[in-house]
Amino acid sequence: MATGQADPVFDRGSAGARGTVPGPGAPLPRIRLGVGPTPLQEAPRLAAALGGPRLLVKRDDLLPLGMGGNKLRKLEYLLGHALAGGADAVVTAGAHTSNHARLTAAACARLGLEAHLVLRAPDGRPPLQGNLLLDHLFGARVHLAPAEPASAAVAAIGAVADDLRAAGRCAYAFPVGGSVGRGALGYVHAVEELLTQCAERGAQPTAVFTATGSGGTHAGLLLGRRVCAQGWRAVGVLVGGDEPDAFAAETLAILRAGEGLLGFGPAQPEAWGFAPPPPPLPTPAAGEARAALAAAGGELLAGYVGAGYGDITPGVREALALTARTEGLVLDPVYTGKAMAGLIGEIRAGRLGPRDTVVFLHTGGLPGLFSRAADVLQGAGAG
Ligand SMILES: Cc1ncc(COP(=O)(O)O)c(C=O)c1O
């Protein structure tokens, strides 16, 4: 049985407060998972080392469930919807190292839901450590899937959900990263928090940086930017080898679905949830999706991926070491390390300067650090 409290945060009936958006439609159920304002910290020694903008770090890695991270904000809406519809089981997917899977497992444990995780693993025998260890500790049912093609994991989510439904269960499913419009709503709250925290210290952000892996966090920042009428650059640093136009199209689709839910745009058919997985998006025309994303305030940096998802580039190594040694702040090598490498690259390229105030969203991912020790320290001057 669920223990949290449903909370229609975007209650369209009461006008005025931020996040209270007028428009037709039902309240959007949200189950509280302990998400509240996370610290916003200055990073003055890192800023001085880079000779660039004022830097503020939004610590979503400190969210207080299952070792923290960005996915908890999305899960408040996804699992709120699941519980409102009577779900007793949840199905999602990711790599065997997935932070999203780990946090889904933790949240389901907290709510008394059965978590089914389709986890992609290259050789079918992933090491039982990091996030996978935690998935088991949280009591999730793990379904291993081949690493490639990634689309097989989508089909596997549908198959696991179908099996559960055939067995009389009420299964709720969402894709890798929880990246659908409903999940992105969680980041509207992060933007609201951020703006309150910035106002308290007299800071006016000119850019917000995040790692982007499945697009939902970036889309959520863009949604928050729109709800709160902001003009800053919302920069997503790509962590995987996805083709940027296709990735931009996916991010836009999530943004449009979120806008539809909030009454800012046409309502989109609800993909996932209690329905089967939707078909893949058509391939966008070159440049079109990126231009549409830019019109919504979003930028994608594709130059920091290196050889692909999980590749620890020299820039990532530098970012981890510099951040740790100037601020005592720990980044992960797959997501936040790449995002910081992107931020450093933009400063060095002169696209961010002393007049800027940059918010770096720390999205978590720390359970993935320890299994990559040798790669992380290589050439970093470890004594
Ligand atoms: C630690 C961390 N940061 C950032 C991201 C990227 O978020 P999104 O998938 O919403 O793009 C992820 C996604 O798995 C993550 O685990």
The ligand as an SDF file (V2000), in Angstrom:
LIG
                    3D

 16 16  0  0  0  0  0  0  0  0999 V2000
   23.3080   11.0890  -12.8460 C   0  0  0  0  0  0  0  0  0  0  0  0
   22.5320   11.4450  -14.0560 C   0  0  0  0  0  0  0  0  0  0  0  0
   22.6350   12.6860  -14.5390 N   0  0  0  0  0  0  0  0  0  0  0  0
   21.9730   13.0710  -15.6330 C   0  0  0  0  0  0  0  0  0  0  0  0
   21.1880   12.1950  -16.3240 C   0  0  0  0  0  0  0  0  0  0  0  0
   20.4980   12.6600  -17.5520 C   0  0  0  0  0  0  0  0  0  0  0  0
   19.1520   12.8630  -17.3230 O   0  0  0  0  0  0  0  0  0  0  0  0
   18.1010   12.6290  -18.5000 P   0  0  0  0  0  0  0  0  0  0  0  0
   18.0890   11.1430  -18.7490 O   0  0  0  0  0  0  0  0  0  0  0  0
   16.8560   13.1430  -17.9500 O   0  0  0  0  0  0  0  0  0  0  0  0
   18.6000   13.3370  -19.6890 O   0  0  0  0  0  0  0  0  0  0  0  0
   21.0540   10.8770  -15.8720 C   0  0  0  0  0  0  0  0  0  0  0  0
   20.2370    9.9020  -16.6230 C   0  0  0  0  0  0  0  0  0  0  0  0
   20.2550    8.7380  -16.4050 O   0  0  0  0  0  0  0  0  0  0  0  0
   21.7410   10.4900  -14.7040 C   0  0  0  0  0  0  0  0  0  0  0  0
   21.6570    9.2440  -14.2240 O   0  0  0  0  0  0  0  0  0  0  0  0
  1  2  1  0
  2  3  1  0
  2 15  2  0
  3  4  2  0
  4  5  1  0
  5  6  1  0
  5 12  2  0
  6  7  1  0
  7  8  1  0
  8  9  2  0
  8 10  1  0
  8 11  1  0
 12 13  1  0
 12 15  1  0
 13 14  2  0
 15 16  1  0
M  END
$$$$
